[in-house]
C-alpha cells in the first residue's frame, strides 16, 4: 500500500526554486540588510531594470518578499517568516531522516 505524504500549507519546492536562482538569492541577501527599491537593486546587482523587476515578481509570487509604496517608489523587504517556514521544513526532514534506518518497504 502506498505511503501518503503530508503536503505542507505552502509549496516548499516552489519556494526553494524561487530562491535557488543566483540573482534572486542575491536579492534575498540584500533585503536581509535593508529595504530596497528596484533602482537600488539595479545598481547593487549590475543588472538591467527589467531583469531585476522580473526576479522581484518571482520572489513576490513565492511569498518571500513584500513591497511598500512610498510616493512613486516601492521599497521591498523580506516577508515576515518567509524563510523561517522553509528552514523549519528542512529541519523537520533532518530530524526524522534517521528515525528508522531499518524501516523499508518490500519491493514489488
N, C-alpha and C positions, 0 to 999 in steps of 0.2 A: 504494500500500500504506500503511495507517495506521501512524503512528508510535506505538510503545508507550512510555508514560510510566512511569518507575520510581516505585513507591509507597514512601513513607518508612515506617519501622518504626512510626511513630505517625502520627496523622492531624493534620497541621498545620491544615487548615481548622477542625476541631473545636476545637483549642486556641485559634486566633485568634478563633473565635466566642465561646468562653468568656470571653476577656479583653476583647473588644470592648464588652461591655455596660458602661456607665459606672460603675455601683456596683461591679461586680466589678473593674474597673480600679482604682478607689479602694481596694478591699480589698487587691489585689496591691501597690499602692504603700505602703499602711500596713504590710504584712508585710515590706517590704524594710527597715524600720526596727527592728522588734522582733516577738517572738512575742506574739500577742494572743488573748484568748478572745472568745467571741461578745458578752459584755456590754461589753467594751471597744469592739468594733466598732459595737455599737448606739449607744453614747454618741458615739463619734467621727463616725459617719456620720449620726446623727439619723434612723435608720431603725428600723422595728419588729424585734423579735427573730425572728419567723417569716420576714420578708423576708431578713434577714441570714443566717439559717440556710439558707434556700433557695440563696442565692448561694454560701455556703460549700460546700454539697453539689455544685453545678455545678463549682466550681473543684477540689474533691477528685476528682470523677469524671473530670475532664480531666487529672488527674495533676499539677496545678500547685501544690497545697498539701497538707500533711500535718498531722495532728493528733497531739498528745502529751498523754496523760491525766496529770493531776497532781491527785490526790484527786478531788473531784467535778467539777473543771473540765477542759476540753480546750483546750489552747493550740495555735494554728495558726501555721504558718510556711511559707515557700516550700519546695517540694520541691527538693532539690539538683539543679541543672542543668536544671530545668524550662523556664526562659526561655531558657537557652542553646541548646537544640535548635531552638526557633523562630527565634531570631536567626541561628543557623548556616544554617538552610534559606533564610531570606530573603537572607542574604549570598551563599549559593551561587547563588540565582536572579539576583542582581545581577551576580555575576562572570561568568556565562555569557550574560547578556542581550545583550551587544554582540559576542559571539564571531563571529557570522556574519550581518552585516546584509544581505548579499545572498542568503543562503540562503532559499529558499521552495519550497513545493510547487506543482506545476502545479494549476490549478483543474480542477474536474471537467469 
